[in-house]
């Protein structure tokens, strides 16, 4: 069967999804809303807001869309799936992404932690507090050892998690969160025990009963080398992660993935879509840091190139509730991506700088667009994270060398990238 597909989103994650979907022989017509210049190589981009649900429904009907794939979390948390299926004429539409109840796994950190506790999924000890409970929150903080982890309950564009070493600073930040630092997302704050270890991201595509385990990855969140400086949306990623061997992966399946899917079913949630599980490897034992209800960015940029089977077919099967017979294949090569950002990111930065040199990169390098647009016929910067420079290779070290050889060929004013992406994982190999 062939599918007319609508992809919702505009970043590097969505470009990587489009890159893989476009390889399917089952693709008929391909649209993206709003898309970006990179996505436009594969799909017709439609300029509209991702939370304009009325416009999205209009496009689905006008274009004869069979399958909707949602990249970012906002439309899911805001109930796009619920809205569309209220229309009986769309009852046959295939939709990859949870409804509002399922999206609460990401939309509310308090809900996610309670869910993990209820279904015995390993995670850090925690308590949640509202602004009226400031005194109790500080008292709980004082029972913990530093560093202190503060999480805004709601969506905060990836900026709502603070890890602080000083109690006085933690109290100050807690007060600012309750006072609106992250808007309504900080009306409730989760304070949790700090887990010491190495982070790894696991990705599941589920139909609510069965699941496909996609390639795992590790991302790098801090702006500077050696994980120094401010948190960002992600400065690079690698896949696979050397320490995630068969034993560790089996623990993740048995203790986290299966109980999560069974827990969602027990809650009466018909979950069809991605579950992104942020884990901490604590001396070989996996603990959940957080759930997301979509793919990660920049992890998607290393996960998609490693998928060797028909990804669109897998998406359609998940949406139909029938993943059990899918033949999923993974490319054994290593993948790595390095993010080129605008100078000043993640704080203030300029936009509109011309991007040159893309024609000079090697043909096997994949450059995913994240924060770009076309202005006067030229590709220019339009965001903090601008490009994700990605490659596959036989091992992580050679892949890393290949990427950094090519990054220097891509130019825009005040461009910046970390120089140490993947180094720690090469060390793990040894």
N, C-alpha and C positions, 0 to 999 in steps of 0.2 A: 504493500500500500504506500502511496505517496502522500506527503503532508504539506499543507501550507502552514508555515510557522511564523509566529510573532514572538520576538525576543524583546523583553522589556529591560532597559538599562542603557548606560552610556559610558561605562568605564573599561578598564583593562580586563576585568573579570568577564564582562559581556563580550568583548572582542575575542577573548580566548574561547568562550562558549560558541560564538559565531563561527570561528575558525574550525572547530571540531564538527559542529552541526552541518556546515557547508560541505563536508567531505562525504556525507551520506548519499547513497544512490536513491534513498527514499524521500529526498527533499524535492518538493515541487517549486513553490514560490516562498520567498523568504523576506520578511519585513522586520524592522527594528524600530523601537520607540524609546527614546529619541535617537539612539545609536550614536556613532561618532565616525570620523573620517576613515578609521581602520575597518570598522564594521561595514561601512558603505562599500567595501570591496566585495562583500558577500551578499548583502541585503539592501533592500530599499529602505532608507531611513525616513521616518515620519516625525516631524518636529511637533512634539506634544509633551506635556508633563506626565511623569510616571504616576502621579496620584490623581490625574484627571480621569476617574473611572468611567464617566459617561463617554468621553472621547475614545477610551480604549474599547469599550463595548461597541461603539459605532464602527471603529476600524475592524474589529473582529467580524462583524456582520458584512461590512462593505467589501472586505478582501477575501471573504470565505475562509477564515482562519480555522484550521483543524486542531492546532496545538499551540498553547501559550507557555512560554518558559520565562519565569521571572528571575532576574538576576539579583537585584538589591532587596533588602529586608523591608523597607518602608511600605511598599504596596501590600505586602503579605500581612504585616502587623496591622495595617489599616483595614484589612478585610477585602482585598480585591477578589479573592476566590468566592467569598460569600456573596458579594455584590453581583458577580457575573452569573452565578448559578441561581440567583433569585429569578432570573429571566428563563422561563420554561423553554424558549426557543433555542437556548444554548445548552440544553441538557446533554447533548452529545459532544460538547467541546472537551478536548483533552487539556488538562491544566497541570503543570509541574510546579508545585508549591503548596504549602499547607493553608488551611483556612485560618481564621482569626484565632480560634482556640489552639490549634497546633502552633501557630506563630508566637504564642505567648512564651514558648521556650526561649525565644530570643527577646521578645518584647518586654518581659519582666524577669529580671534576675532573681527577684524574690520567689516568683512562681517556679522558676527553673530549679532553684536550690531546694524548695519544698518538694518538688517532683523527685529529685534525686534522693532525698531523704526517704520519701515514701516507698520508693522502689529499690532501696538499698544499693544505689549506685555510688561508688566511691568518690568523694569530693571533700573539700576542706570544711572544717567546722565553721559555722557562721551564725549570725543573727541579723535581723533586719530592723530598721528604726525609721520613724518619721520625724519631722522637724520638732514636734512637741515632745519628743523623747531624747532630746539632745543630751541631757544629763545622764540618762541610762546608757546612751551610745558611748559617751566618754568613759563611763565606768567599765563597759565591756571592752573597750579598746585597751584599758589598763590591765586587763587580765591576759592580754596577748603579748607575745614577744615580737619585737620589731624584726623585719619591716611590717608595716600595717597596710592592709589591702582594703581600699574603699571603692565601692562600685555603685554608681547611679543605677537605680532600679530599671529605668526605661532606656529607650534608644538615645544615644548621645553621639552619633556619627563616629563611633570607635574611639571617642576621647573620654568616656565616662568611667575609666578604671584608673585609679591612682595607687601607686605603691610607694610608701613613704617610710623613711628610716627613723624620723624624729617624732616623738609624741606631740610636742608642741605644734609642729607643722601639721601633723595629722588632725589635731583638734581644730586648727585654723581652716584647713581644707574642708573638713566635715561641716563646719559652720557655713562656709561659702557654698557648699553643695546644697545645703538646706535653704540657703538664701537665694538660689536661682542660678548658680554658676552654669549648670547644665539644663536650665529651663525646667520644665515639668518632669524631665527624666530624673531629677534629683529630689523629687518630693519624698521619695523613700530611698534609703541608702542601705546597701548590704555591706556589712563589715565581716571579713572572714580571715581565717588563719592563713598565713603565708605558706605556700608549698615550695619547697626547695628542690630543684631538679632541672631537667631540660624539657622545654615545650615541644610538642608535636601535634599536628593537626590531622585528624582522621575524617574522611568524607564518605558518607553513605547515601546511596540513592535507594529509596524504599517505596514500595507500593502499599505500605501499611501492614504487610504480613511478611513478605520476603525482602531481601535487600541485596544490593551489589556493593561491595567494598571497593571504592575507588582508590587510586594510589594515594598514599599518605605523603605529608610534606612538613617542612619546617619553615616558618617565616621569621623575619628580622624586623622588629618593630621600632627600635630606637633610631634616631636620625644619624648618629655618629658611629664610627668604627668602634669595635669592642663593646657594643651596646651602651654607648654613652649618649647623653643628651635626652631631648624630649621624645616622648612617644609619638609615633606617626601611624598612618594607616598601613604601613608596611614598606620596607625598603628593599626587599628581595626575598627569595624563597628557593629551597632545594627539594628535590624528590628523587629517589626515596631517602629515608632517614636511616643511617647505618644502624643505630641501636634498636630500631623497631624490627627485631627478628621474629621468627615464627612463634616463639614462646610468648613474646610481648604482645604480638598481634592476637594470638589466641586468648590471652587475658582480656584484651580490649573487647573482643567479640563476646566472650562469655559473661564478663562482669558489667559491660557498659552498653554495647550495641543492642544485644538481644533484650536485656531488661528495659532499655529505652523504648524499643519498638513495642514490646509487650505492654509496657506501662501506658503508652499512648493508646493502645487498643483498649486497655482496661478503663481508661478515662473516656472512652467512647469517641475518640478522635480518629477520623479517617484520614490518616496522614499520607499524602502522596507527594514526594519531592525529596529535596536534599536535607540531610542533617549533617552539619559541620560540628564535630566534637573537638573542642580545644582541650588537650590533655597535658598533664605534667607527668613525666617519667621520674618517679621518686625511687631511686635505687631498684629499678626494674619493675616497679608497681605503678600501674596507671591510675591517675586521679583526674576527674573532670574539672576543668577550670570554668568552662562555659559551653553552652550550646549556641549555635547559630542555625537559622532555618533556610540557609542558602549557601552557596559556595563562598570560599574566602577569596580575598584579593590582597596580596598577589599570588596566593597559592594556586588559584585556578590556572594561572599562566604556566605552571609547571605540571599540573595534574593533567590538563587536556592533551598536551603533546604525547603523554605516556599511555593514553588510551588507544588500543589497537583494534577495537571492534567498532561497530556502527553505533555511535553514541545517540543519534536521533532515534534509532530503533529502541534503545534502552529507555530513553525518555518517554517515548510513546507507551511502552510496556508498563512503566511505573504509573503513568497517568491512567492507564486502563485497569490497573490493579492486578497485573499479570506478569510479574518479573521472574517467576519460577523457572521458565524455560530459556531465559536469555543466556547466550554464550558470551560472557564478558572476557576480554583479553587485555593484558597489560604489556606494553613495550618494556623490556627489561633494562633499557638504557637509563642513564641518569639525566635529569633535567634541572636547569637552574635559570633563574631570572634575576636581573638586577634592575632596580627602578631608578630612572633618571628623573630628578625632581627640580622644581624651580628654586633658585636661591632664596633663602628666607623661610621656606617651608620647614616645619608645620605652622610657623607663625605667618606674618604678613609677607607677601611676595607679589611681584609684578606679573602681568599677563600680556599676551600678544606678541611674544618674541618669535621670529621666524625660525623654523626648524630645517636644517639642511644636512646633507650627507647621507640620508637614508639609502640613496642609490648606491652608496659605496660599501655597504655592509655585505658580508659574505652571503651567498644565496641560501645557506642552511641556517642562518640566523633568523629568528622570528621576532619582529618588533610589534608588540601589542600597544595600541593607542589607549591612553588613560585620560589625560587632561589635554586634549587637542581640539582644534576646530579649523575650518577653512575660512580665511579672511582675505578678500581680494585675490582669490585663486591660490593662495599660499597656505601651507600647513603651519599653524602657529600654536604657541602654548596657551592653554586656557584653564589650567588647574595647577595644584601643587605637585601631585604625582603626574608626570607628563607621559613617559614611555616606559614599557617593561621590555627589556632586551633579554631574549630567551634563546636557549640552545639545548640540544640533546647531544649526548656523547657516551662513549663506552664506560667512562668513569667520571666521578665528580671533578677530579683535578684537571683533566684535559678539557672538560666542559667549561670549567671556570676560566681557564686560560683563554679559551676561544671567545668567550663573551667579553672579557676585558680587552682583548685585542681589537674588538669591533666597537666597543662603546666610544672610544676616542674618535671614531669616524663620524659620529652623530653630534651635531653642534647646535646649540642655542644659547643665548645670552644668560649668564649666571647659572648654567646647568650644574648640578651636583649629584654625586652618587657615592654610596659607600664603597670602599675598596676591599672589604674583608668578607663579603658574602660567601658562605660555604666553607671558609677556612676551618671553622671549628668542627664541621662534619668530616672534613678530610682527616683531621686529627683523630676523630673517632674511628675512622677506617684503620688507623695504625695501632 
